[in-house]
Amino acid sequence: MSGIDQLLATTARLRAPDGCPWDRVQTHRTLCDCLVEEVCELLQAIDRDDTPNLREELGDLLFHVALHAQMAAEAGHFNFDDVAREVNDKMIRRHPHVFGEGAKLGDAEAVVKQWEQIKLKEKGGTAPTVFKALPPSLNALLTAREVWKQVRKKQLDTGTTVETARVDELAQGLDEATAGRRLFELVAACRDAGIDPDSALRRQTAEVVSTAERNAHGD
């Protein structure tokens, strides 16, 4: 029996009427906090270049996928195999330059652009909006990064909400250690000044988005 088949059998056993009391009472919603915690532990292993722990944390995350799929199967919605087949089909469909007759792409940027075009077509969308929709649960830092990525890619006019020249200046020679120190110092300064850095960044990002959208539509 393969490792994945063993995991699925174990997961089903845990959820059985005579299985584990904790596993049996879980729902998709009750597992959300645990799922976030597992992702954070996985990121920590990656940050530390801890390969043995990385394997363990990937396993923990895979168990969550198996558990969610098991609960869905019990409700008659879908099973683990359905999940695996769907994502496999999606990867093949969205990589025509590898699996299909699509033209070969030369760099990662071209791949991302093609991916977004295929995704838009699959979702039945029309013309893309100024900013692509981001998950509402995405934290403020990642949201700001994604918004700025779109600003750069589409050369959007953010007015006075962002000093582009200052961003360029800060990026010159910036490395991860320096960025981490500066970010920590700014967060620490916010704390001492009685400012919630998450809220401050979220509001600033919203202002950047609003200004860019107004300028793009000529308002």
C-alpha positions in Angstrom: 0.0 0.0 0.0 1.4 3.4 -0.9 2.0 6.1 1.7 -0.9 8.2 0.5 -3.3 5.2 0.7 -2.1 4.4 4.2 -2.7 8.0 5.2 -6.2 8.0 3.7 -7.0 4.7 5.5 -5.7 6.1 8.8 -7.8 9.3 8.3 -10.9 7.3 7.7 -10.3 5.2 10.7 -9.8 8.3 12.9 -13.2 9.6 11.7 -15.0 6.2 12.1 -17.7 5.9 14.8 -15.3 4.0 17.0 -12.4 6.3 16.1 -10.8 9.3 17.8 -13.2 11.5 19.7 -11.3 14.7 18.7 -11.1 13.9 15.0 -14.8 12.8 14.9 -16.1 16.1 16.1 -14.1 18.3 13.8 -15.6 20.3 10.9 -14.1 22.3 8.1 -14.6 25.4 10.2 -13.1 24.1 13.5 -9.9 23.1 11.7 -9.2 26.6 10.3 -7.0 27.8 13.2 -5.1 24.5 13.2 -4.6 24.8 9.5 -3.2 28.3 9.8 -0.8 27.1 12.6 0.4 24.2 10.4 1.2 26.5 7.5 3.1 28.8 9.8 5.1 25.9 11.1 5.9 24.9 7.5 7.0 28.4 6.7 9.3 28.3 9.8 10.9 25.1 8.6 11.5 26.7 5.2 12.9 29.9 6.8 15.4 27.8 8.8 16.4 25.5 5.9 15.4 22.6 8.1 14.8 19.8 5.6 13.9 17.0 8.1 11.3 19.3 9.8 10.1 20.5 6.3 9.2 16.9 5.5 7.4 16.5 8.8 5.5 19.8 8.4 4.5 18.9 4.8 3.1 15.7 6.2 1.1 17.6 8.8 -0.3 19.8 6.1 -1.1 16.8 3.9 -3.0 15.3 6.8 -5.2 18.4 6.9 -6.0 18.0 3.2 -6.8 14.3 3.8 -9.0 15.1 6.8 -11.0 17.8 5.0 -11.4 15.5 2.0 -12.6 12.7 4.3 -15.2 15.0 5.9 -16.4 16.0 2.4 -16.6 12.4 1.4 -18.7 11.5 4.4 -21.1 14.3 3.4 -21.3 13.0 -0.1 -19.5 16.0 -1.7 -16.1 14.8 -3.0 -13.2 12.7 -1.9 -9.4 12.9 -1.9 -9.1 11.4 -5.3 -11.4 14.1 -6.7 -9.3 16.8 -5.1 -6.1 15.3 -6.6 -7.6 14.8 -10.1 -9.0 18.3 -10.2 -5.8 20.1 -9.3 -3.8 17.8 -11.7 -6.2 18.6 -14.5 -5.9 22.3 -13.7 -2.1 22.2 -13.7 -2.1 20.5 -17.1 -4.8 22.9 -18.5 -2.9 26.0 -17.3 0.5 24.8 -18.6 -0.2 24.4 -22.4 3.4 25.3 -23.1 4.4 22.1 -21.3 1.5 19.6 -21.8 -0.2 21.0 -24.9 0.5 22.6 -28.2 1.0 26.1 -26.7 4.0 28.2 -27.7 7.0 27.7 -25.5 7.4 30.4 -22.9 10.8 31.9 -22.1 10.5 33.2 -18.6 8.4 33.0 -15.4 6.7 36.3 -16.1 5.2 35.0 -19.4 4.0 31.9 -17.6 2.2 34.0 -14.9 0.6 36.2 -17.6 -0.7 33.1 -19.5 -1.9 31.6 -16.3 -4.0 34.6 -15.4 -5.4 34.7 -19.0 -6.4 31.1 -18.8 -7.8 31.5 -15.3 -9.9 34.5 -16.4 -11.3 32.5 -19.4 -12.2 29.5 -17.1 -14.0 31.7 -14.6 -16.1 33.2 -17.4 -14.7 36.7 -16.8 -14.6 39.5 -19.3 -12.0 42.2 -19.2 -9.8 42.1 -16.0 -10.2 44.7 -13.4 -7.4 47.1 -12.5 -6.5 45.0 -9.5 -7.1 41.2 -9.5 -9.2 40.0 -6.6 -7.2 39.0 -3.5 -8.4 36.7 -0.7 -10.0 38.9 2.0 -8.2 36.8 4.6 -4.7 37.6 3.2 -2.7 39.5 5.7 -1.9 43.2 5.3 1.7 42.7 4.3 1.0 40.2 1.6 -1.9 42.3 0.3 0.4 45.3 0.0 3.0 43.3 -1.8 0.5 42.0 -4.3 -1.0 45.4 -4.9 2.4 46.9 -5.5 3.2 44.0 -7.9 0.1 45.0 -10.0 1.0 48.7 -9.8 4.5 47.9 -11.3 3.2 45.4 -13.8 0.4 47.6 -15.2 2.3 50.9 -14.6 -0.6 52.3 -12.6 -0.8 55.9 -11.5 -0.9 56.0 -7.7 -0.8 59.7 -7.4 0.8 61.0 -4.2 -0.1 57.8 -2.2 3.3 56.3 -3.0 6.7 57.9 -3.7 7.9 55.6 -6.4 11.3 57.2 -6.4 11.6 56.5 -2.7 10.6 52.9 -3.3 13.3 52.6 -6.0 15.8 54.1 -3.6 15.0 51.7 -0.8 15.2 48.7 -3.1 18.7 49.5 -4.2 21.0 46.9 -2.6 18.3 45.7 -0.2 18.8 42.2 1.1 16.6 40.0 3.3 18.5 40.7 6.5 18.3 44.5 6.1 14.7 44.3 5.1 13.8 42.2 8.1 15.6 44.6 10.4 13.9 47.7 9.0 10.5 46.1 9.1 11.0 45.1 12.7 12.2 48.5 13.7 9.2 50.1 12.0 6.8 47.7 13.7 8.5 48.4 17.0 8.2 52.1 16.5 4.5 51.8 15.7 4.1 49.9 18.9 5.8 52.6 20.9 3.8 55.3 19.1 0.5 53.5 19.9 -0.1 52.7 16.2 -1.5 49.3 15.0 0.9 48.6 12.0 -1.4 46.1 10.5 -4.3 48.6 10.4 -2.1 51.3 9.2 -0.7 49.3 6.3 -4.2 48.0 5.4 -5.6 51.5 5.2 -2.7 52.8 3.2 -3.0 49.9 0.7 -6.7 50.6 0.3 -5.8 54.2 -0.5 -3.3 53.2 -3.1 -5.8 50.9 -4.7 -8.6 53.5 -4.7 -6.3 56.2 -6.2 -5.0 53.9 -8.9 -8.5 52.7 -9.9 -9.7 56.3 -10.1 -6.8 57.4 -12.2 -7.2 54.3 -14.5 -10.8 55.1 -15.1 -10.1 58.8 -15.6 -12.3 59.9 -12.6 
